[in-house]
Amino acid sequence: MHYEELVIEVLSLPEAQQEELFLTLRERLRLARVQHAHETGEPAKAEPSNEEWQKAWTAEINRRIAEMDSGQVQGIPADDVFAEMRARIRSRAAERNVTR
């Protein structure tokens, strides 16, 4: 799966699931930093580095691919995803115009 495909997949999720995914990754990174600090005696960093984010997203992508390969989850056809994204963009644009 390419980065662009992951972005499309994440953006196609309901906002609550997007937030949950982000928080899950952030919490995993925080726990990994705390564990690393404990093991090395170094202070834990406040925010993950780009490399840590890359590793976390790579692990998440690999997990999702494994779920797809095992049949545990089914993909959504790209045409459906793009249609939903366009509809959401139009809806949000219309909401902004109404509130102005």
Secondary structure as GFF3:
##gff-version 3
##sequence-region A 1 100
A	DSSP	alpha_helix	3	11	.	.	.	ID=ss1
A	DSSP	alpha_helix	15	40	.	.	.	ID=ss2
A	DSSP	alpha_helix	50	70	.	.	.	ID=ss3
A	DSSP	alpha_helix	78	99	.	.	.	ID=ss4
###
